[in-house]
Amino acid sequence: MKKNPKILVVENHQVFIDGLMHSLCYMGYKNIFSETNCYRAYNRIKSSNHLQGQSFDLLLTDLSFECSGAHRDLDSGESLIKRLKKENIAIKTIIISAHSETNRVFNVIQNLNPEGYILKNDCDTSELGTALRRVLNGNQFYSHEIHQKIMRRNVIQIQMDEVALQILRELPNHPKISNLEGVIKKANGDDLKLRSIESKLSNLRVDLEANNNIDLVLKAKELGMID
């Protein structure tokens, strides 16, 4: 790990910035800066890259920001990370956000591949310190809840076949389960019988830990299995 890494905190709530900066100072980090706007953060990172030995080593950023005026192409942590990756600007990234929705988390990690993801609500100085050390040493760090969500999403995705997805998509459109007979098709195009549909639904409720079919659909949406 670099002896005195250069860190940029990007967050639009000053109270949270103050807390992070205090924690970083307490942990011994000296070369730390902050921005409340993704556009200014991007320009600061880019301009520092042109100066010998001045580039940032680590970006700590939220995902959601209040409206950034005219710079709507850089109005979120996601758009900032995308821009930096598109321009091949080498900087390690830790997302620190209140967003814990499984589908959002899964898409962010899959599409942006940040080195770290921490939840604001559960973050303390100990976890933050561990995250920084691991990421600055070339490893990844996802908080326990984030890790569990990703693992669960991957397991369920492996278990989910096209028939299950058909049932989940059609379920909200039919007040009675019996109405799904003749709608749900097997891989060969034949109708799936009612008993098989009911059995599949029962297994899906177990897999997704759903209390009923309404809860099942909600959890499938939250996991990003259906729109």
Secondary structure, DSSP 8 states (H G I E B T S, - for coil): --SS--EEEE-S-HHHHHHHHHHHHHTT--SEEEES-HHHHHHHHHHHHTSTT---SEEEE-SB----TT-GGG-BHHHHHHHHHHTT---EEEEEES---HHHHHHHHHHH--SEEEEGGG--HHHHHHHHHHHHTT--EE-HHHHHHHHHHHHHHHH--HHHHHHHHHGGG-SSGGGGTTTSB-TTS-B--HHHHHHHHHHHHHHTT-SSHHHHHHHHHHTTS--
